[in-house]
Amino acid sequence: MSENLTTLSALAEPNRLYIVELLRDGPLTVGEIAGSSPSWN
């Protein structure tokens, strides 16, 4: 139970959730992830 709570707590942070959503379609490099959000540039 504690592990699920930790995972859900991490995904509550918007940037982490965004990264997980990006990776649903397959692996990306760090550069691809960093370049995908205008607020990170």
C-alpha positions as CSV (number, residue, x, y, z in Angstrom):
1,M,0.0,0.0,0.0
2,S,2.8,2.4,0.9
3,E,4.4,1.9,-2.5
4,N,1.2,2.8,-4.3
5,L,0.8,6.0,-2.2
6,T,4.4,7.0,-3.0
7,T,3.8,6.5,-6.7
8,L,0.5,8.4,-6.7
9,S,2.1,11.2,-4.7
10,A,4.9,11.5,-7.2
11,L,2.5,11.7,-10.1
12,A,0.5,14.4,-8.3
13,E,3.4,16.8,-9.2
14,P,2.5,18.2,-12.7
15,N,6.0,18.0,-14.3
16,R,6.4,14.3,-13.3
17,L,2.9,13.4,-14.6
18,Y,3.8,15.2,-17.9
19,I,6.9,13.2,-18.3
20,V,5.0,9.9,-17.7
21,E,2.5,10.9,-20.3
22,L,5.3,11.7,-22.8
23,L,6.8,8.2,-22.2
24,R,3.6,6.3,-22.7
25,D,4.3,6.1,-26.4
26,G,7.8,4.9,-26.0
27,P,11.3,5.9,-24.8
28,L,12.6,9.4,-25.2
29,T,16.0,10.9,-24.6
30,V,16.5,13.4,-21.8
31,G,16.9,16.1,-24.5
32,E,13.6,15.1,-26.2
33,I,11.8,15.3,-22.9
34,A,13.4,18.7,-21.9
35,G,12.7,20.1,-25.4
36,S,9.0,19.1,-25.3
37,S,7.8,21.7,-22.8
38,P,8.2,25.4,-23.4
39,S,8.3,26.1,-19.7
40,W,11.5,24.1,-19.3
41,N,13.5,25.9,-22.0
